[in-house]
Amino acid sequence: MTDRALPLSVALTEYMAQSNVYVRGIRRRIAEALKDTPVVLVNGPRQSGKTTLMRQFASNRRAYLTLDDSATLKTARDDPQGFIQRLDTVVIDEVQRVPELLLAIKLSVDQDRRPGRFLITGSADVMALPRVADSLAGRIEVLSLLPLAGAELSGSKGRWLDRTFAALADDSKPPAVAQTTAGRHVGAALERRVLQGGYPEALKRKTGPRRNAWARSYIDTIIQRDVRDIAVVDKLSQMPKLVFALAQMAGQLCNYTQLGGQLGLDAKTVTKYVTMLEQLFLLRRVPAWSGNALSRVIKTPKMQFLDSGLLCSLLGLSEARIARNRSLFGHALECYVYGELLRQCSWADEAYDLMMYRDKDQTEVDFVVENRQGEIVGIEVKAAASFQNSDFVGLKKLATLSGKRFLGGVVLYDGINTLPLGKAEGRPLWAVPLSTLWLT
């Protein structure tokens, strides 16, 4: 049987069996979108595995082209409309290198609205580019592929969010209780997971120094090449210093004026550069959760990197350094949990918004997850194997402020047992092993 005759699901199964690649949680969403949407865009950072995933959808019926190929890039730049007119059903990798192709795709789709015609990828958020979002409205579905999640590395389905919301809503079940092997994922094993992160190429490096070398090269490539694809930058030489400074502020509220003053940049320039780094999927500003009654909430967002391994390399963290001072591990662990939750949001059955809470009294909750019904789950992250009453102050405050919207609270900790820890405003609070994030 030829590839032309294979159903997509069979072709993917055979490909996965023949290739040593990870099953990506977003793959199902891509396959579903191709059945009813003319253009499917998979956004994500360079080296996150987009090309490997896209090749799973290529076949005799769907050609694969990459704009990293110099000849293909030149042809596309010289005549974007003519380039697209010669194509029918195709994968186009790294489309941000020629944004004009998106307008040509719009014209082609307006003439032929068959679903699944264009599967495109970008290592920059091309939907943030001028005119692109409006031109493709109603014709495109945008999905995100970030570096490998712990669930993908472990071969689980990554259903922690869906299961936690369902369990807390039921009020009679503990959330995310897959803990038969939890004892193998605490302490030093957890530290290694956070230090390695999820970039496939970094995971191939067996030692910390080799992963750090890869990370330095990766960041240099992003700054020297990909930044130029999306904007004109006046002070490109300052960008590496800014990335390093932002790493020091991971998990904290970001004061652009103060940060810019340290680097010789004004706040407006810092804001512009941070936006670029967001478009390139290096980091993200986590918005503050608020409701009508929350007049005291600080609206400044937190800064989080999207991959803990990259953050650890920027911070110079290692197993030996963490062993000497484990307090250094907290921000890196919070970054890891953020990345894991964000990845699971991209393929979950429910749609979720991922936020944080902090007020002027410094009371905070690391993550506030809200579903489309407005129901809320608060999540605290602990790098320790134990917890104390102070760990629940933020969750209890959130429960009071959000009222009936609050389903419950979870403290993710470096332990092996799921334990009930009372209630806040009548809703359950639980201590849950961090390992359930990638084992459920």
N, C-alpha and C positions, 0 to 999 in steps of 0.2 A: 504494500500500500504506500503511495507517495504522500508527501507532506501536504500536497494540494487536496487530497481526499480526506485527510484526517480532520475530525472535529477539533475545535480549538482546545477543549478540555483534555482530549486524548493526546494531542500534540504536546501540550504543556506537561502532562504527566510523564510522557516518554522523555521529554527534554530533561526534566528534573531527575529522572532515574539515571540518565546517562551523564549528567553533569553534577559536579560537586559544588552545588550552589544552595543557598538558603531559600526556603519558602518565605516570600515576603507577604506580610499581612495585607498590603494594599493591592495585591495582585487580583483578588476577587473583585474589588471595586472597579479596577480598570476594565476587566472583562465585562462587567455589567454595563459600564458606561459606553463601551464600544458597540453595544447592541442597540442603543437608542439615541446616541449623540454624535453629530458629525465630526466634532473636534474634541479630543481628549488631551489635556495638557498635564504632564507629570512634572512638577517642579521639585527641586531639591538641590542640595549642595553637590558640587563636583566630588567625584569619588564616593558617592553614597550607594552606588550599585545600580544607577539608572540604566546604563548601557546593558549590563547583564540582564536586567529585567526586561528591557525593551526587546532584546533578541529573542526572548521567549514568545513574543507576539509576532515576530517576523516569520515569513514563510514565502512560498512561491507566489501567494496571493497578496502579500504585504511586503513590499521592498523595504530595506533598511538603509538609510542614509545618515551620515553624521557630518556636521559642519566643522568638526575638528579635522576633517580631511581637507587639505589646502585646495585641491582642485574643485571639490564640491563647494567649498566656501566661496571661491572666486566666482564660480558659475552663478551661485545664488545671489551674490552681491551685485554682479553685473546686470542681471535681469531677473529680479525676484518674481515678477508676474509670469514671465516665460518659463522659469524654473518650475513653478507650481502647476502651470498648464500642462506640462508634460507628465505629470504624476496623476495617479488615480487613488489607490489605497496604499498608504505609506507610513513608515516610521521616520521621523526627522529628529535626530538627536542634537542637542545644544542649540536650539532655535534662537536663543538670546543673542547669538553672534550676528544674526541678520534679522533684526526686528521687523524689517519691511516685509518679510515673508508672511507675517501674520495678517497683514492687510491683503496680500495676494490670496491667502487661504480663505479669507472672508469672501472675496469675490468669487472664488471657485465654489465655495459651499453655497452661496446664494443661487448659483446655477444648478447645483446638484447636492441635495440635502440628504443623501444616503448616510445612514449612521456608520460610524467607525472608519470614515475615510482618512482622517489624519490623526495619528497618535504622535504627539510631539513632546519633547522634553526640554527643560531649561535649567541651567545651573544658576540662574538669577530669576527673580520674581518678575517675569515679563509682563504680568498683568498689572504691574505698577507703572509700566512705561506709558507715556502720554498716548492717547487715542486707542491703545490696544484693547483695554477692557471694554470700552463702549462699542468698538467695531465688532467684537465677537460675542456681545451679549446675546443670550438665547441660542447660541450655536456651540458653546464650549462648556465642558465640565473640567474643573481644575482640581487635581489631587496632589498630595505631597508625598515624596519619598525621602525620608531622612536616613542617616546612617542606621545600621542594624540595631534593632531593639533587643533587649535581653530576651524577650519572649521568642523572637525569631531565632536567636542564637541557641535557645534551649529547645526549640521545636514545639513550643506550646502555641495555643491559638491567640494568646494575648487578649483575654476577655476580662481582665481585672476590673475595668471601669463598669462594664455592663453588669457583671456579677455583683459588684459592690453596691451599685445603685439598687439592683433588684433585692438584694439581701436586706439592706437598710430599710427599704420601703416596706418589706414584709415584717420587719421588727422581731421576727422569731428565729432568724437564721444568722449565724456569724458570717461576715463578709470574707470572701476569698480564702477558703480554708485549705487549699492544696499545700500541705506541709509534710508529706511523707518523707521528703528528702531535704527538708528545710535546714537540717543540721549541717549539710554540706555547703551551705551558702552564707555562712556568718563569718564575722571576724576578718581574717586575712583573705579569705575567698571573696568576700564582699569588696574589700579594698581593691583586689586585683581587677574585679569586674569594672569598678568605677574608673580605675586608672587606665584600663585598656580602651574604654569607650566602644564605639560601634562602627567606625570606618573600616571597611573590609581590608584595605591595604595596611592599615595600622595593625589590625589583628594578625596579619601574616608575620609581623615582626615579633620575635620571641622574647625580646628584652626591652626594658624601659628605655635605655639609651637609644636603641634602634627606633622605637616608636617616637621618641622625641625628635630624632633626626628627620623622620618622615613628616612630623607635624610642622617643623620649621620650614621644610621645603614646600609643604602644602600651603601654608599661610603666605609665603613669598609668592607662590603662583597666583593665589587669589588676588593679592594686592597688585602685582605687576601686570597681570593679564586680564583677569575677569572684571576688576574695577573699571578698567578702561572701556570694556564692552558696554557698560551701562551709564557712564557719566564722564564728564571732563573734570579732572581733579587738579586743583591748582597746587596743592601741597602734598603730593603723593608720598614724599619722604617722611611725612609725619604720621602716615597711616600705621606703620608697624608699632610706633610708640603708643598710638591710640589703642590698638588692639591689646597690647600688653597692659595698659592702664585699665581698660575695661575688664580684663580678666581679674584684676585685683578687686574690682567692684562687683563681681558676679554675686547674684543673690541679694544685692543691696539696691536701695533707691539711688538713682543716678542724678547728680547735680552737674549739669552740663557747663554751667558757668565756672564752677570750681575746677572741674576737670580740664576745661579749656585753658584756664589760667596756668595750670601746671605744664601745659604743653605749648603755650604760646599761640593758642587758637581762641577765637571768640566762640561764644555759645552757639551762634547760628551755624558756624562751620562744623562744630562738633556734632550738632544735631543732624546736619546733612550727611556727614560721614557715617554716623551710627545708622542712619536710614539705608545707606548703601550696604553696610555690613549685614543689615537685616535682609535686604534684597538678595544677598549672596548666601543667606542661610547659615551664617556663622553664629548669630545671636538673635535674641528676640526680646522686646520689651513686654513684660507681663503686666497687663492692666490691673488696676485696683478694682475689686468687686465693690459695688455700692448699690444701695437701694434708696427709696424715697426718704427714709428716716435717718440716713447715715450722713448727717451734716458734718461730722467730725472726721470723716475719712480723708486721708491724704490721697490726692489723685495721682501723684507722681508714680510712674510704673517702676517695677523692679527690672533689673537687667539679668538675663540668663543666657548662657551659651547653650547651643543646641546639642553639643556632644561633650560629655564629661572627660573623655580622653584628651581631646584638644585643649580643654580648659586646664587639665592637670599638667600637660606639657608646658603651657604658658606660665603656670604657677611654679613649675619646677618641683612638683610633688612626686614622690616615689614611695615604695613600701617602707624603705629604711627611714625616710623623713617622717612619715606618718607614725611609724613605730615609736619614734622619739617624742612626737608631739601630735597626738591624735586629734587635738582640737582643730588642726589644719584640715581635717577630713570633712568637716561639716558642710562647707559651701560646695565642695566637689560632689558630695553625696546628694545634696539638694538639687544640684545641676543634673545629676544622673536621673533622679526621680522625675524631675521636670521633663527631661527628654523622653523617658519611658511613657509618661502620661500623654505627652504630645503625640508620640507615635501611635499609641493606642487610640487616641481621638481620631486619627486619620483613617482608621478602618473599622471603628466600632459600629455596631448596629444603630445606636442612638447618636444624636449630634450633641456635642458637649462644648462648652466654653471653659477655658482654663485661665483662672485669674488668681490673685492673691488678696489678702486683707491686711491692712495696717492702719491704726488710727493715731491720733496725736499723743495718746498715752503710751505709745510704743507697743500696744497689744497687737499681736499679729497672728495670722494663720498662713502657713507656707503656701498652700494651694486651696483655692475654692473652685470646685467644679460644679457647673450649672448645666442642667439639661434643658431641652426646648420647652418643657412644662414649667420651667422656673424653679424646679427642685434643686436643692443644694446639698453637697457633701463637702465637709471640711477635712483637709489632710495635713497633718503635721509630720515632719521627718526628723527622726532621732538617730544619731550615729552610735548610740549606746545600746547595750543589751538590757537596760532597765529603764524605767520611767518614773516620774514623780508627779505630784498634783499640779505643779506649775506648768507641766506640758499640756494641760487641758484648759488653761485660762483663756487662750485665744478661741478655742473651739466653743467654750461656753458663752463667750461674748458674741460670737457669730450666731450661735443658736438663739440667743435673746434678741438680737437685731433682726434676724431673718424670719423668726416666728414659725408659722406652719410650713414655710418653704424648706425648712431645715430637716433633712432626712436622717442625719447622723454625722458622727465624726470618727476619724480614723487616725491613730498615731502609728505610723510605719516605723518599726524599730529593728535593731540588729539582734533579733531573737528567733525562737522557733515555735512559739505557741501563740495562738489567737485567743485573746483574753477579754472578757467583758469588763468594762471599767465604769459602770454606772450609766447615768443618763444626764442629758442637758435639755431642759425644757421638754422633758418627756420623751426625748429621742435618744437612741443608744450611742454610746461611745465605746470604741474598741481599740485594743492594741493588736496590731497585725504584723507578722513578719515581713520585712522588706522583700524577701524572696518570693512572696506570693505575686509580686508584680510580674515576674517572668515565668512563674510556674502554673499560672491559671489562664 
